[in-house]
Amino acid sequence: MPPVTHDIDTPTGRNGDVAGASMVFIMRLLLALSALLTLSIAPGDLGNASTQGALAWMVFSAYLAHSMTLLVAARRHGNPFWHGKLVYWLDLGWYGLMVYCSGGSNSFFFPFFFFVILTASFQWGFDEGARITLASSLVLALATWLADQSANQANLLLRTTFLLALGYMISYWGGLGLTQRHRLNLLRRVSQLSNPRFGVDQTIASMLQQTGRFYHASNCLLLMRGGADELWQLHSATPDKVTLSHLSDAAAAPLLAFAPKTLVQYAGALHPRLPRTIEARQREVSQSRWEALPPAQLVHLIDLLDASSFISVPLPLRKGQGRLYVVSGAERLTRGDAAFLHQLATQFFPVIENIILLDRLASDAAFRERQKIARDLHDSTIQPYIGLRHGISAIRQSVQTEHPSAAELDKLLDMTSQVITDMRAFAKTVREGVARQETELLVALRRQAKQVQEFYGLSISIEAAEDFRLSDRLAAEVFQIVNEGMSNIRKHTRARAGRIHLKNVDDQLHIRIENETPEGPPAQFLPGSIAERTTALGGTIEISQTAQGATTVHIAIPV
């Protein structure tokens, strides 16, 4: 069975290895030079080339110019085709013309077809290589027949068969090599996703999206739980979004219809009239032989998944159980795809268990730290404020109501009372750890902005995109960054209005802190505390001026 090539973006672009592309252009130019030299050295040995000399010289010279143009364009990164499929099909036409002009069945140049088959196969995989191989055989036969209709048919058949057989082998191994490179690239990307700071759910979601793109899947499903007394967690990743839901044993039962240690592969019929082309196989993890699986057992599951093809593997968890599904509506997934998915799960999910353990340890440590911070906050901050309020209250009682300072003292007394109330609420939040979800984060930020407006007359709006999301690990740091931004606007500018916007773009959290500048454009600056926190989170910070004269601090943090 030919290898199935799965596309995945690479660091060097969609067409992969730039150095390899440059080498192909150089080899094309070398072939063109050798063909032209052969034509000039031994024109009498090229069959009909003596009678079609003008056409032969024109074709070979034009191909040399074509190859040189492609090489120069590639070196300057301005080639409009840039090693694309069209270049190979153009080569196919050139080689057909060379065979025609050089005697047909006696042509020295039919091996040139192997160059285009090899480059197409190793660049685009088996499918493109097989198409080029078939087209090369047809072009060779047609060019030979047009050049000499009395050509030796046995010789033509042998050449065509040789080209087909060797071309198929080249396409097979080229597609296999390309698939292996893509698989290694996926394993590398998945390994990079295993960052405890992102949290378990975010890491799993990213892994499912990467896997879905690799297999061109319509859906990736991950069903897992940590213990028999827990609900099942179902992660579903489509090309558009990732969702998480909780299922009971009865609801999860259809996805657990297979033995716990079994790999499963299913591919529907190629056509309704070809029911024998249905593939349904299963294999134990500890074995290498696949066994037939009655398709009738999969009818309910196929209808549930709405799949024309799917693969499923068990999760290699030390504690707990689960299964991973890759569902496709167009691609025909193979047993090799199932085996690689099991290899991917074997590498990824032990890391997930380690992240869960680290997350639990970090949560316990954070709980103890919150208890300490809450006590310190009460002793070092709230108590002095309470003393300040008692002092202001004593002064107020000694002042007559008609005194000019009475109103200001009442205002200070209300302000200290409100600050004490808010700080007690904040201390409770720190101690119990209940304000770390994204909705609570926005509530806390808007509460802070309201206080800034009441105390200092500075209006700051807090805005967030509809799809804004944030893990609880980052919520506390983001709160401090935004709070410091509001404080900087108050202390270092004369602005009476500001705006803070939060959104997620391309797996990054973008924070934009903007304020008006009535005093004119400020000198270049970098907010130290914000920059330190952003750098510690692996993010970047930029300062810019808008067309309306406002100052903007733009922060990007990977999530």
C-alpha positions in Angstrom: 0.0 0.0 0.0 1.5 3.4 -1.0 2.3 5.8 1.8 -0.2 8.5 2.7 1.5 11.9 2.7 0.1 14.4 5.3 0.9 18.0 5.0 2.2 20.1 7.9 3.8 23.5 7.9 7.5 23.6 8.3 9.8 26.4 9.5 11.1 26.9 5.9 7.6 27.4 4.4 5.1 25.2 2.6 7.6 23.9 0.1 10.0 22.7 2.7 13.7 22.6 2.3 15.0 25.8 0.5 18.5 24.4 0.1 17.0 21.3 -1.5 15.0 23.4 -3.9 18.2 25.3 -4.9 20.0 22.0 -5.6 17.1 20.9 -7.9 17.4 24.1 -9.9 21.2 23.6 -10.2 20.7 19.9 -11.4 18.1 21.0 -13.9 20.6 23.5 -15.4 23.3 20.8 -15.4 21.0 18.5 -17.4 20.2 21.2 -19.8 23.9 21.9 -20.4 24.7 18.2 -20.8 21.8 17.8 -23.3 23.0 20.8 -25.4 26.7 19.5 -25.3 25.5 16.1 -26.4 23.7 17.6 -29.3 26.7 19.6 -30.4 29.3 16.8 -29.9 27.4 13.9 -31.6 24.6 15.2 -33.8 24.8 12.2 -36.1 24.0 9.8 -33.3 20.6 11.4 -32.5 18.5 9.8 -35.2 16.1 12.3 -36.7 18.0 15.2 -35.1 20.0 15.6 -38.4 16.8 16.2 -40.4 15.2 18.3 -37.6 18.4 20.1 -36.6 17.0 23.6 -36.4 14.1 22.4 -34.2 16.4 20.4 -32.0 18.8 23.3 -31.4 15.9 25.6 -30.7 14.3 23.2 -28.2 17.6 22.4 -26.3 18.7 26.0 -26.3 15.2 27.2 -25.0 15.4 24.6 -22.2 18.8 25.8 -21.2 17.5 29.4 -21.1 14.4 28.2 -19.1 16.6 26.3 -16.6 18.9 29.3 -16.2 16.0 31.7 -15.6 14.5 29.4 -12.9 17.9 29.2 -11.1 18.4 33.0 -11.2 14.8 33.6 -10.0 15.2 31.1 -7.2 18.4 32.6 -6.0 16.8 36.0 -5.8 13.6 34.6 -4.1 11.5 36.1 -6.9 10.6 32.9 -8.8 6.8 33.0 -9.3 6.5 29.2 -9.2 9.1 28.7 -6.4 9.6 25.0 -6.8 5.9 24.4 -7.4 4.2 21.6 -9.2 3.8 23.6 -12.4 7.6 23.6 -12.9 7.7 19.8 -12.9 4.9 19.5 -15.5 6.7 22.0 -17.7 9.8 19.8 -17.4 7.7 16.9 -18.6 6.8 18.8 -21.7 10.4 19.8 -22.3 11.6 16.2 -22.1 8.8 15.0 -24.5 10.1 17.6 -27.0 13.7 16.4 -26.5 12.7 12.8 -27.2 10.8 13.8 -30.3 13.6 16.0 -31.7 16.3 13.4 -31.0 14.9 10.4 -32.8 12.1 9.0 -30.6 12.9 5.3 -29.9 16.7 5.9 -30.3 16.7 9.0 -28.1 19.4 9.3 -25.4 17.2 11.6 -23.3 14.3 9.4 -22.1 16.1 8.9 -18.7 15.5 12.7 -18.1 12.0 11.7 -17.1 13.4 10.1 -14.0 14.6 13.5 -12.9 11.2 15.0 -12.8 9.7 11.9 -11.2 12.3 11.9 -8.5 12.0 15.6 -7.7 8.2 15.6 -7.7 8.0 12.5 -5.5 10.5 13.7 -2.8 9.0 17.2 -2.8 5.2 16.4 -3.0 4.8 12.8 -2.1 3.5 9.6 -3.6 0.3 11.0 -5.2 2.1 13.7 -7.3 5.0 11.3 -8.1 2.5 8.6 -9.4 0.7 11.2 -11.5 4.0 12.4 -13.0 5.1 8.8 -13.6 1.9 7.9 -15.5 2.1 11.2 -17.5 5.8 10.5 -18.3 5.0 7.1 -19.7 2.3 8.6 -21.9 4.5 11.5 -23.1 7.3 9.1 -23.9 5.1 6.8 -25.9 3.5 9.8 -27.8 6.8 11.5 -28.5 8.3 8.3 -29.8 5.3 7.5 -32.0 5.2 11.0 -33.5 8.9 11.0 -34.2 8.9 7.6 -35.9 5.7 5.7 -36.4 7.6 2.6 -37.6 9.5 2.4 -34.3 10.3 -0.9 -32.7 7.2 -1.6 -30.6 9.0 -4.1 -28.3 11.6 -1.5 -27.6 8.9 1.2 -26.9 7.0 -1.3 -24.6 10.2 -2.1 -22.7 11.1 1.6 -22.2 7.6 2.5 -21.1 7.3 -0.4 -18.7 10.7 0.3 -17.2 9.7 3.9 -16.7 6.4 3.0 -15.0 8.0 0.4 -12.7 11.0 2.4 -11.6 8.9 5.6 -11.4 6.4 3.9 -9.1 9.2 2.7 -6.8 10.7 6.2 -6.7 7.3 7.7 -6.0 6.7 5.1 -3.2 10.0 5.8 -1.4 9.8 9.5 -2.0 6.3 9.6 -0.4 7.5 7.5 2.4 10.4 9.7 3.2 8.2 12.8 3.0 5.7 11.3 5.4 8.4 10.4 7.9 9.7 14.0 7.8 6.2 15.3 8.4 5.7 12.8 11.3 9.0 13.8 12.9 8.0 17.5 12.6 4.6 16.8 14.3 6.4 14.9 17.1 8.7 17.9 17.6 5.8 20.4 17.6 3.8 18.3 20.1 6.8 18.0 22.4 7.1 21.8 22.4 3.5 22.1 23.5 4.2 20.3 26.7 4.6 23.4 28.9 3.2 23.2 32.4 2.6 27.0 32.4 -0.1 26.6 29.7 -2.2 24.2 31.8 -3.4 20.8 31.0 -6.6 21.8 29.0 -4.7 24.3 26.8 -1.9 21.8 26.2 -4.4 19.0 25.2 -6.3 21.4 23.0 -3.2 22.5 21.1 -2.1 18.9 20.6 -5.5 17.9 19.2 -5.5 20.9 16.8 -2.0 20.0 15.6 -3.0 16.4 15.1 -6.2 17.3 13.3 -4.3 19.5 10.8 -1.7 16.8 10.2 -4.4 14.2 9.3 -6.7 16.7 7.6 -9.3 15.5 10.1 -12.8 16.8 10.4 -12.7 16.2 14.2 -10.3 14.9 16.9 -11.8 13.4 20.0 -10.1 12.7 23.3 -12.0 10.8 26.0 -10.3 10.4 29.3 -10.7 10.3 33.1 -8.4 9.9 36.0 -10.4 7.5 38.2 -13.5 5.3 38.2 -15.4 7.8 40.4 -14.8 10.7 38.0 -16.8 11.9 35.0 -15.4 11.4 31.6 -13.8 14.4 30.0 -14.4 14.7 26.2 -12.2 17.1 24.3 -13.4 17.8 20.8 -11.2 19.7 18.3 -12.6 20.8 14.9 -10.7 23.0 12.5 -12.6 26.0 14.0 -12.7 25.4 17.8 -11.9 23.1 20.7 -14.6 22.2 23.3 -14.6 20.4 26.6 -17.6 18.6 28.0 -18.2 16.0 30.8 -19.9 12.7 30.2 -21.4 10.0 32.3 -20.4 6.3 31.8 -23.6 5.7 29.7 -22.9 8.7 27.4 -19.2 7.7 27.0 -20.0 4.0 26.3 -20.2 4.2 22.5 -16.7 5.6 22.3 -15.4 2.8 24.6 -16.8 -0.1 22.5 -13.3 -1.6 21.8 -10.9 -3.5 24.1 -8.8 -1.2 26.3 -5.5 -2.1 24.5 -6.7 -2.2 20.9 -5.9 0.0 17.9 -8.7 0.4 15.4 -8.8 1.5 11.8 -11.9 2.0 9.6 -12.2 3.3 6.1 -15.5 3.3 4.2 -16.1 2.0 0.7 -14.5 3.8 -2.2 -17.9 3.7 -3.9 -21.3 2.5 -2.9 -21.1 -0.1 -5.6 -17.8 -1.4 -4.2 -18.7 -2.7 -0.7 -15.6 -5.0 -0.6 -13.4 -1.9 -0.4 -14.5 -1.3 3.2 -11.6 -1.6 5.6 -12.2 -2.4 9.3 -9.2 -3.7 11.3 -8.1 -3.9 14.9 -4.8 -4.8 16.5 -3.6 -5.4 20.1 -0.9 -3.0 21.2 1.4 -5.9 22.1 0.9 -7.6 18.7 1.9 -6.7 15.1 -0.9 -8.5 13.2 -4.1 -6.8 12.3 -7.3 -8.7 12.4 -10.6 -8.1 10.6 -13.3 -6.2 12.5 -16.9 -6.8 11.4 -18.2 -3.5 9.9 -21.6 -4.2 11.4 -20.2 -3.6 14.9 -19.2 -0.1 13.8 -22.4 1.1 12.3 -23.6 3.0 15.4 -20.2 4.5 16.1 -19.8 5.6 12.4 -23.2 7.3 12.5 -22.3 9.0 15.8 -19.0 10.3 14.5 -20.4 11.1 11.0 -17.2 9.6 9.6 -16.2 8.1 6.3 -12.9 7.0 8.0 -11.5 7.0 11.5 -8.7 5.7 13.6 -8.7 5.1 17.4 -6.0 4.3 19.9 -5.9 3.8 23.7 -4.3 6.3 25.9 -1.1 5.0 27.7 -2.0 6.4 31.1 -0.5 5.1 34.3 -3.6 6.2 36.2 -6.9 6.4 34.5 -8.1 5.4 31.0 -9.3 6.8 27.7 -9.2 6.7 23.9 -8.1 9.1 21.2 -10.1 9.3 17.9 -9.1 11.0 14.6 -12.2 11.3 12.3 -12.1 12.2 8.6 -14.8 13.0 6.2 -12.6 13.0 3.1 -9.2 11.4 3.8 -8.9 7.6 3.8 -7.0 6.8 7.0 -4.8 3.8 7.0 -3.4 1.2 9.5 -0.1 3.1 9.3 -1.9 6.2 10.4 -3.3 4.4 13.4 0.1 3.0 14.3 1.7 6.5 14.2 -1.2 7.9 16.2 -0.5 5.3 18.9 3.2 6.4 18.8 2.2 10.0 19.2 0.0 9.2 22.2 2.7 7.1 23.8 5.1 10.1 23.6 2.6 12.8 24.6 0.3 11.5 27.4 3.0 10.5 29.9 4.0 14.2 29.7 0.4 15.2 30.3 0.4 13.1 33.5 3.5 14.8 34.6 1.9 18.2 33.9 -1.1 17.2 36.0 1.2 16.2 38.8 3.1 19.4 38.6 -0.1 21.4 38.4 -1.3 19.7 41.6 2.0 20.4 43.4 1.9 24.0 42.1 -1.7 24.4 43.2 -0.9 23.2 46.7 2.2 25.4 46.9 0.2 28.4 45.6 -2.5 27.7 48.2 0.0 27.8 51.0 1.6 30.9 49.6 -1.9 32.6 49.3 -2.5 31.9 53.0 0.8 33.5 53.9 0.2 36.5 51.6 -3.3 37.0 53.0 -2.0 37.1 56.5 0.8 39.5 55.6 -1.7 41.7 53.7 -3.9 41.8 56.8 -1.1 42.6 59.2 1.0 45.0 57.1 -1.6 46.8 55.0 -5.2 46.5 56.3 -4.3 47.1 60.0 -2.5 50.4 59.2 -5.5 51.5 57.1 -7.8 50.7 60.0 -5.7 52.8 62.3 -5.8 55.6 59.7 -9.6 55.4 59.6 -9.8 55.6 63.4 -7.5 58.6 63.4 -9.6 60.4 60.7 -12.8 59.5 62.6 -11.4 61.0 65.8 -10.4 64.2 64.0 -13.8 64.4 62.4 -15.6 64.0 65.7 -13.6 67.0 67.0 -14.6 69.2 64.1 -17.9 71.0 63.9 -20.2 70.1 61.0 -20.0 73.7 59.7 -16.1 73.6 59.6 -14.7 74.0 56.0 -12.6 70.8 56.3 -15.6 68.6 57.5 -16.6 67.7 54.0 -13.1 66.7 53.1 -12.7 64.6 56.2 -16.0 62.8 55.5 -14.7 62.1 52.0 -11.4 60.7 53.3 -13.3 58.6 55.9 -15.5 57.1 53.1 -12.4 56.5 51.0 -10.5 54.7 53.7 -13.6 52.6 54.6 -14.0 51.6 50.9 -10.3 50.7 50.6 -10.5 48.6 53.7 -13.5 46.8 52.4 -11.9 46.1 49.0 -8.7 45.0 50.5 -10.5 42.6 52.8 -12.3 41.2 49.8 -9.0 41.0 47.9 -7.3 39.2 50.9 -10.2 36.7 50.9 -9.8 36.2 47.1 -6.0 35.6 47.6 -6.6 33.2 50.5 -9.3 31.1 48.7 -8.1 31.5 45.2 -11.5 32.0 43.7 -10.9 34.9 41.3 -8.6 33.3 38.8 -11.0 32.5 36.0 -11.3 34.8 33.1 -14.7 36.2 33.9 -13.6 37.0 37.4 -10.5 38.6 36.0 -12.5 41.0 33.9 -14.8 41.7 36.9 -11.7 42.5 39.1 -10.2 44.8 36.4 -13.4 46.7 35.9 -13.8 47.1 39.7 -10.2 48.5 39.8 -10.9 50.9 37.0 -14.1 52.1 38.7 -12.0 52.9 41.8 -9.5 54.8 39.8 -12.3 56.9 38.3 -13.9 57.6 41.6 -10.7 58.5 43.4 -8.7 60.3 40.7 -11.3 61.2 38.0 -9.5 59.1 35.4 -11.9 57.1 33.2 -10.4 53.8 31.9 -12.5 51.4 29.9 -11.8 47.6 30.1 -12.7 45.7 26.9 -12.3 42.1 25.8 -12.9 40.2 22.6 -15.9 37.8 22.6 -13.5 34.8 22.3 -11.2 36.0 25.0 -9.8 33.1 27.1 -7.1 32.8 29.7 -5.8 30.0 31.8 -6.0 30.5 35.6 -2.1 30.2 35.7 -1.8 33.5 33.8 -4.8 35.4 35.3 -3.0 36.7 38.3 0.0 38.0 36.3 -2.3 39.6 33.7 -4.2 41.4 36.5 -0.9 42.8 37.9 0.2 43.9 34.4 -3.0 45.7 33.6 -3.2 47.2 37.1 0.3 48.6 36.7 -0.7 50.0 33.4 -3.6 51.9 34.9 -1.3 53.1 37.7 1.2 54.4 35.1 -1.5 56.4 33.3 -2.5 58.0 36.5 1.0 58.8 37.8 2.9 59.7 34.7 0.4 61.4 32.4 -2.3 64.1 32.5 -4.7 61.9 30.6 -8.3 61.9 31.8 -9.3 58.8 29.8 -7.7 55.5 28.8 -8.6 52.2 27.2 -7.5 48.6 27.8 -8.3 45.9 25.4 -7.6 42.1 25.7 -7.9 39.5 23.0 -6.5 36.2 21.7 -4.8 36.0 18.4 -2.7 33.1 17.0 -2.2 31.4 20.4 -1.1 34.7 22.0 -2.8 37.0 24.5 -2.6 40.6 23.3 -3.0 43.4 25.8 -3.3 47.0 24.5 -3.1 49.8 27.1 -3.9 53.1 25.5 -4.2 56.7 26.9 -4.6 60.2 25.5 -1.6 62.6 25.7 -2.8 66.1 26.2 0.7 67.2 27.2 2.0 66.1 23.7 4.0 63.1 22.5 6.1 61.7 25.4 9.8 60.9 25.3 10.8 57.3 24.6 10.1 55.2 27.7 9.7 51.6 28.8 7.5 50.7 31.7 10.0 48.7 33.8 7.6 46.6 36.0 5.4 45.7 33.1 8.4 44.9 30.9 9.8 42.6 33.6 6.6 40.7 34.1 6.0 40.4 30.3 9.6 39.1 29.7 9.2 36.5 32.5 6.1 35.2 30.8 8.0 34.9 27.5 6.2 37.8 25.9 7.1 41.0 24.1 6.2 44.7 24.7 6.1 47.6 22.2 5.4 51.3 22.7 3.8 53.3 19.8 1.9 56.5 19.0 -1.5 56.3 17.2 -2.5 58.7 14.5 -4.7 60.5 17.0 -1.7 61.2 19.2 -2.5 58.6 21.9 0.2 56.5 23.5 -0.2 52.7 23.2 1.6 49.9 25.1 1.1 46.7 23.2 1.9 43.4 25.1 1.9 39.9 23.5 2.1 36.8 25.7 2.1 33.2 24.4 -0.8 31.2 25.9 
